[in-house]
Amino acid sequence: MRLILLALAVLPLAACHEKPSLSVPASLLRCASRPVPPMGGTQRAVAGYVVDLADAHADCQSKLGRVRGLVEGAR
């Protein structure tokens, strides 16, 4: 009987358990800057711009994936 009373007394405490707060590192909240479009119209300049643009996108996509993992892991 005492065990049942003890279990009933502890049960409300379990319901009040707080979830840990989520902390996302600041480095994951900033994406690489978008590159400046080339002023010259050479194929070489445009090709370099396209590569830099793809790198900036990959950086942001990677960080968003890591933030998503943190958020989903905290649920």
N, C-alpha and C positions, 0 to 999 in steps of 0.2 A: 504494500500500500504506500509506504514511504517513497518507494522508487517511482511510482506513478505520480505522486504529488511533486516530486522533484522534477520529473520530466515535464509536467505541466507548468511548473514555475520557470523553467529554462526556455520553453517554447516561445514565449513572447520576445525574449531577448534575441533569439535567432532571427526573428522577423525585422528587427531594428538594425541589423547589420548594414553598415554603409558600404557602398561600392567604392573602391579606390578611385581617386580623381585621375583623370587622364592627362598626361603631360606630353605634348608633342614638342620635340626639339625645334628650336628656332630655325636651324639649318634646313629643316624639311618644309618650312613654310615660305621659303623664297626660292623661286626658280631662276635659272640663269637668264640674263638679260637677252632680249631679242636683238639679234645682230642688226647693225645699220646697213641698209641696202647700199650696194656699191653705186658710186657716182658715175663711174665709167661704164660703158656698155659692152665691155669685152666679155667674151665667153669665159675667160679665166676668172674674172671678177665675179661674174654671176655664179659660176660653179662653186667658188669659195664661199659665197653668200649662202647658197643652198646647203652646203655641208654644215656651215655654222648654224643655220636655222634648224637643221635636223638634229644637231647636237643639243641645242637649247630645248627642243621639244623632248628629246630623250631624257634630258636632265629633269625636266618638270614631270614627265610621266613616271620616271623612277621614284621621285620623291612622293608623288601622289600615291603610288603603290605602297610605299613604306608607311605613309600616314594611314592609308586604308587598313593595313595590317594591324597597326596600333589600335585603331578605333574598333575594329572587329574583334580584336583580341581582348579588349576591355569589356566587352558585353557579357 
